[in-house]
Amino acid sequence: MRLDIAARILAAVMGGYALAAAIVIGLPAVLPLPRAEAVAVAMMLSFAFCCGAILWAFAVRSAWRAWAGILLPTMLFAALALAS
């Protein structure tokens, strides 16, 4: 029980931060806006996604699903960053 909660907290904090960072780096590459505006939009969206990751970490049935649900989009945005 305690390990499950600790894993969810780590998923929320570390995974949410990683997701937000990946969004800020990867999303401006695909947005059809000038570079400065794309970065600003990605920064604003990253806060919403970070909050969503925190909610997700405690809403799913297991800590494994919490990690998977946060790391998959993180890898997607990281791939977008590497592709640009």
C-alpha positions in Angstrom: 0.0 0.0 0.0 2.7 2.5 0.9 4.8 1.5 -2.1 1.8 2.0 -4.4 1.3 5.5 -3.0 5.0 6.3 -3.2 5.1 5.1 -6.8 2.1 7.2 -7.7 3.7 10.3 -6.1 6.9 9.7 -8.1 4.8 9.2 -11.2 2.9 12.4 -10.6 6.0 14.6 -9.7 8.7 13.2 -11.9 6.5 12.0 -14.7 4.6 15.2 -14.8 7.8 17.2 -14.9 9.2 15.0 -17.7 5.9 15.3 -19.6 5.9 19.1 -19.3 9.5 19.4 -20.4 9.0 17.1 -23.4 5.9 19.2 -24.4 7.9 22.4 -24.2 10.7 21.0 -26.3 8.7 18.9 -28.8 5.4 20.7 -29.4 6.8 24.0 -31.0 8.3 21.9 -33.8 4.8 20.9 -35.1 2.8 24.0 -34.3 2.1 26.2 -37.3 3.1 29.4 -35.6 6.1 31.7 -35.4 8.8 30.1 -33.2 8.3 32.5 -30.2 4.6 32.1 -30.2 4.8 28.3 -30.6 7.1 28.1 -27.5 4.7 30.4 -25.5 1.8 28.2 -26.4 3.7 25.0 -25.5 4.7 26.5 -22.2 1.1 27.3 -21.3 -0.1 23.8 -22.4 2.7 22.2 -20.4 1.1 23.4 -17.1 -2.2 21.9 -18.1 -0.6 18.6 -19.0 1.4 18.5 -15.8 -1.8 19.0 -13.8 -3.4 16.3 -15.9 -0.5 13.9 -15.2 -0.9 14.5 -11.5 -4.6 13.7 -11.6 -4.0 10.7 -13.8 -1.5 9.2 -11.4 -4.1 9.0 -8.7 -7.1 8.2 -10.9 -6.0 4.9 -12.4 -6.2 1.5 -10.8 -2.5 0.8 -10.4 0.8 2.6 -10.3 1.9 0.7 -13.4 -0.9 2.3 -15.4 -0.1 5.6 -13.9 3.5 5.3 -15.1 2.5 4.0 -18.5 -0.1 6.7 -19.1 2.4 9.4 -18.3 5.5 8.0 -20.0 3.9 7.1 -23.3 2.9 10.7 -24.2 6.3 11.9 -22.8 8.0 9.6 -25.3 5.8 10.8 -28.1 6.7 14.5 -27.4 10.3 13.5 -27.0 10.3 11.8 -30.4 8.8 15.0 -31.9 11.7 17.0 -30.3 14.3 14.6 -31.8 12.6 14.6 -35.2 12.8 18.3 -35.5 
